[in-house]
Amino acid sequence: MSTAIGKWLLMITVWGSIVPLSSAAGFEWKDTPGKYIDLHRDGKKVLRYMCAFDASTPQKQVETFKVFYHVFDETGEKFLTNGPDGDHPYPAVTYPHHRGIFVGWNKTGFQGKTVDTWHMKGAVQKHIRVLDRKTASDRASLKTLIHWLTDSGNVIVEEQREVIVYASAQDIFKADFVCELKAVEGDINLDGDPEHAGFQYRPHNDVAIAPVESRAKYLFPTETADPTKDQNIPWVGLEYPLNGKTYHVLHCTSPANPQPYVYSAYRDYGRFGSFFKTSISKGRTLKLDYRIRVCPGNLPSRDQLNRDYLAFVTERNLDKSEKNP
């Protein structure tokens, strides 16, 4: 583990017990072929994996040029996240390329050129197939193959992306995301800036159009943490109002991910996440780990979120994971 990450972990001094996973959960994956895959728990929708790809018209291409995840609210009926729903035309929104839980870099170098896998200019992310799906009493997982393609059809990245959703009495949504990015046709350079690259979360567009005083706010591991200056902040908390309620999100970054990384976590419409720069040589694979928790109510204490982050590291054995180069 790096010295920088160790600095933050030393600041996290309060350890807590890991909350047992519920044994009463009933998970089920349900397909809407060619559009999306929904995860249900006890009859309510929890997660939607958006896997459509349709280039038949410019509008449909814009709606389907990126693979991402939606999170549902506690009723299982409304989205907490931004992006097309797969059933209706995508309306005009603030920064429409920000979609739920998503990943990309606005400066993706490949074969001597630069394409944009954030705004999806010169590239698309295309779902290829489901590799594995599982359900158990305490969790459900979905692993898929995604190709990041140039406009001419070259495979920039062959990605295996897995989401592991846990049953949790406190959370609306608790999941780990594992992204394995393989360079198959040439070396890749992942570059850009914290505002337009990395693994990020974007709340529903209603947050962006709410009165300024009612928009998103953030919490960091220490009172003095500054995401515009500090590197390798282990987690960031977000709070936002939606549909007359308040929700909070915890975004955790694995200490085994490439470093240094930085968080973009200051926009009042709530788009936030962690970003790094790195290269992947042809034939090599880069593995990334993150956790996202979405809960009802206001942000808890800093100490509680520190404990939640340490639970993530411990449960996933990330403190012992082989560091990415």
C-alpha positions in Angstrom: 0.0 0.0 0.0 1.4 3.4 -0.9 2.6 6.0 1.7 -0.1 8.4 0.5 -2.9 5.9 1.0 -1.4 5.0 4.3 -1.7 8.6 5.4 -5.4 8.6 4.9 -5.9 5.2 6.6 -3.9 6.4 9.6 -6.4 9.2 9.9 -9.3 6.7 10.0 -8.9 5.6 13.6 -12.3 4.3 14.5 -12.9 0.7 13.6 -16.4 -0.8 13.6 -17.9 -4.2 13.1 -19.1 -5.2 9.7 -22.9 -5.4 9.6 -24.1 -8.9 8.7 -25.8 -9.3 5.4 -29.6 -10.0 5.5 -30.5 -13.6 4.9 -34.1 -12.7 4.0 -33.3 -11.0 0.7 -34.7 -12.5 -2.5 -32.7 -11.4 -5.6 -33.7 -11.9 -9.2 -32.3 -10.7 -12.5 -34.9 -9.9 -15.2 -34.1 -9.2 -18.8 -35.8 -6.8 -21.2 -33.9 -8.2 -24.3 -31.9 -5.6 -26.2 -32.6 -2.8 -23.7 -31.6 -3.5 -20.1 -31.3 -6.0 -17.3 -33.0 -5.2 -14.0 -32.1 -6.6 -10.5 -35.1 -7.1 -8.2 -34.9 -7.7 -4.5 -38.1 -8.9 -2.8 -40.1 -7.8 -5.8 -38.6 -4.3 -6.0 -36.2 -3.0 -8.6 -32.8 -2.1 -7.2 -30.5 -1.7 -10.2 -30.8 -1.4 -14.0 -27.9 -2.4 -16.2 -28.3 -0.4 -19.4 -27.0 -2.5 -22.3 -28.8 -1.3 -25.4 -26.9 -0.3 -28.5 -28.8 1.2 -31.4 -27.1 3.3 -34.1 -30.1 3.4 -36.4 -30.6 7.1 -35.9 -28.5 9.9 -34.3 -30.9 10.2 -31.4 -30.9 6.5 -30.6 -27.1 6.4 -30.9 -26.8 9.2 -28.3 -29.2 7.3 -26.0 -27.3 4.0 -26.2 -23.6 5.0 -26.8 -22.5 4.2 -23.3 -23.0 1.2 -20.9 -24.0 2.3 -17.4 -26.1 1.5 -14.3 -29.2 3.2 -12.9 -30.0 3.0 -9.2 -33.7 2.9 -8.1 -35.1 4.5 -5.0 -36.5 2.6 -2.0 -39.8 2.1 -3.8 -38.2 0.4 -6.7 -40.1 2.8 -9.1 -38.0 6.0 -9.5 -34.5 6.5 -10.6 -32.0 8.2 -8.2 -29.6 8.5 -11.1 -29.4 10.4 -14.4 -29.7 8.9 -17.9 -32.1 7.5 -20.4 -34.5 4.8 -19.0 -34.4 2.5 -22.1 -38.1 2.9 -22.7 -38.7 6.5 -23.6 -36.9 9.2 -25.6 -34.1 10.8 -23.7 -35.1 14.4 -22.8 -32.8 17.4 -22.8 -30.9 17.4 -19.5 -27.8 19.1 -18.0 -24.7 17.2 -19.3 -26.6 14.2 -20.9 -23.5 12.1 -21.2 -23.4 11.8 -17.4 -25.2 8.6 -16.8 -25.9 6.9 -13.5 -22.8 4.9 -12.5 -20.3 5.0 -15.4 -16.7 5.0 -16.4 -14.6 6.6 -19.2 -11.8 9.0 -20.1 -12.2 12.0 -22.3 -8.6 11.6 -23.6 -8.2 7.9 -24.5 -5.1 7.4 -26.6 -5.1 4.6 -29.1 -3.0 3.9 -32.2 -1.6 7.4 -32.3 -5.0 9.1 -32.0 -7.2 10.4 -29.1 -10.8 9.5 -28.8 -13.3 10.5 -26.1 -14.9 7.7 -24.1 -16.5 10.2 -21.7 -18.6 12.3 -24.0 -18.4 9.4 -26.5 -16.8 11.3 -29.4 -15.1 9.0 -31.9 -16.0 6.0 -29.7 -18.8 4.0 -28.2 -19.1 1.5 -25.4 -21.0 -1.6 -26.6 -22.4 -4.4 -24.5 -21.4 -7.7 -26.1 -22.8 -10.4 -23.8 -23.4 -11.5 -20.3 -20.5 -13.6 -19.0 -22.0 -14.6 -15.7 -24.9 -13.9 -13.4 -25.6 -15.2 -9.9 -28.1 -14.8 -7.1 -27.9 -15.8 -3.5 -29.7 -14.9 -0.3 -27.1 -12.2 0.6 -26.0 -10.9 -2.8 -26.3 -10.9 -6.6 -23.8 -10.4 -9.3 -23.7 -9.6 -13.0 -20.5 -9.9 -15.1 -20.6 -8.6 -18.7 -18.3 -8.1 -21.7 -18.1 -4.6 -23.0 -16.1 -3.3 -26.0 -14.9 0.2 -26.2 -14.9 0.8 -30.0 -13.7 3.5 -32.3 -16.0 4.8 -35.0 -14.2 2.5 -37.4 -14.8 -0.6 -35.3 -11.4 -1.1 -33.7 -11.5 -2.5 -30.1 -9.8 0.1 -27.9 -10.7 -1.8 -24.6 -12.1 -5.2 -24.0 -13.7 -4.7 -20.6 -15.1 -7.3 -18.2 -17.3 -5.3 -15.8 -18.9 -6.9 -12.7 -21.3 -5.5 -10.3 -21.8 -7.3 -6.9 -24.9 -6.1 -5.1 -25.3 -6.9 -1.4 -28.4 -7.3 0.7 -28.3 -4.6 3.4 -31.0 -3.4 5.8 -29.5 0.1 6.0 -28.9 0.7 2.3 -31.1 1.3 -0.7 -28.1 0.1 -2.7 -24.7 -1.3 -1.8 -22.5 -2.7 -4.5 -18.9 -3.3 -5.5 -17.8 -2.7 -9.1 -14.9 -4.5 -10.7 -13.7 -3.2 -14.0 -11.0 -5.2 -15.9 -9.8 -3.2 -18.9 -7.7 -5.1 -21.4 -5.7 -3.5 -24.3 -6.3 -6.0 -27.2 -5.3 -4.1 -30.4 -2.6 -1.8 -29.1 -1.3 0.2 -26.2 -3.8 2.5 -24.5 -3.3 5.8 -22.7 -6.0 6.9 -20.2 -5.8 10.6 -19.7 -8.0 13.6 -19.2 -9.0 15.6 -16.1 -11.1 14.9 -12.9 -14.2 16.6 -14.4 -14.3 14.4 -17.5 -12.8 11.0 -16.7 -12.8 8.2 -14.2 -15.4 6.1 -12.4 -18.2 8.4 -11.4 -21.8 8.8 -10.1 -24.4 11.2 -11.4 -27.6 11.9 -9.5 -30.9 12.4 -11.3 -31.2 15.6 -13.4 -33.8 17.1 -11.0 -30.9 17.8 -8.7 -29.2 20.0 -11.3 -32.3 22.1 -11.9 -33.2 22.5 -8.2 -32.8 25.8 -6.4 -29.1 26.4 -5.7 -29.6 26.2 -1.9 -31.1 22.7 -2.2 -28.4 21.0 -4.3 -25.7 18.5 -3.5 -23.1 18.8 -0.7 -20.1 16.7 0.1 -18.2 15.2 3.1 -14.6 14.0 3.2 -12.5 11.9 5.5 -11.0 14.9 7.3 -12.1 18.4 7.9 -9.1 19.8 6.0 -9.4 17.5 3.0 -9.5 19.4 -0.3 -10.3 17.5 -3.5 -9.0 20.2 -5.7 -5.5 19.7 -4.1 -5.3 16.4 -2.2 -4.5 13.1 -3.8 -5.6 9.6 -2.9 -8.6 10.6 -0.7 -10.0 7.1 0.0 -13.7 8.0 0.0 -16.2 10.9 -0.6 -19.7 11.2 0.7 -22.5 13.0 -1.3 -25.9 14.2 0.0 -28.7 15.4 -2.3 -32.5 16.1 -2.2 -34.8 14.4 -4.7 -38.6 13.9 -4.9 -39.1 15.5 -1.5 -36.6 13.2 0.2 -32.9 13.2 1.0 -30.3 10.6 0.0 -26.6 10.1 0.6 -24.0 8.2 -1.4 -20.6 6.9 -0.4 -18.1 6.5 -3.2 -15.0 4.3 -2.2 -11.8 3.9 -4.2 -9.6 0.8 -3.7 -6.1 1.5 -2.5 -5.0 -1.1 -5.2 -6.1 1.2 -8.0 -3.5 3.3 -9.9 -2.1 6.2 -8.0 -2.1 9.1 -7.7 -5.9 9.5 -8.1 -8.0 12.5 -7.3 -11.7 13.1 -6.7 -13.9 15.5 -8.5 -16.4 16.2 -5.7 -17.6 19.8 -5.7 -20.3 20.2 -8.4 -23.6 21.2 -6.9 -25.5 18.9 -9.2 -23.8 16.0 -7.7 -21.6 14.4 -10.4 -18.6 13.0 -8.5 -16.0 10.3 -8.7 -12.3 9.4 -8.8 -9.9 9.9 -11.7 -6.3 8.8 -12.5 -4.0 8.7 -15.5 -2.3 5.5 -16.6 -1.3 3.5 -19.6 -2.1 -0.2 -20.5 0.3 -2.1 -22.8 -1.1 -4.3 -25.5 -2.2 -7.6 -24.0 -2.2 -6.3 -20.4 -5.2 -5.9 -18.2 -5.9 -3.1 -15.6 -8.2 -4.1 -12.7 -10.2 -1.5 -10.8 -12.3 -1.8 -7.7 -14.9 0.6 -6.3 -17.8 0.5 -3.9 -21.0 2.6 -4.1 -23.5 2.8 -1.3 -26.8 4.7 -1.6 -28.9 5.3 1.6 -31.9 7.3 2.6 -31.4 10.4 4.8 -28.7 12.8 5.5 -25.0 12.0 5.5 -23.9 10.2 8.7 -20.9 11.2 10.7 -17.4 11.2 9.2 -16.4 8.5 11.6 -19.2 6.3 10.3 -18.2 6.7 6.7 -14.6 6.0 7.7 -15.7 2.7 9.2 -17.7 1.9 6.1 -14.7 2.5 3.9 -12.5 0.2 6.1 -15.2 -2.4 5.8 -14.9 -2.2 2.0 -11.2 -2.6 2.1 -11.4 -5.5 4.6 -14.2 -7.4 3.0 -12.6 -7.2 -0.4 -9.0 -7.9 0.9 -7.9 -4.8 -0.9 -5.2 -4.0 1.6 -3.5 -7.2 0.5 -4.3 -6.9 -3.2 -1.5 -6.7 -5.7 -1.0 -3.1 -6.6 -1.7 -2.1 -10.2 1.5 -0.8 -12.0 
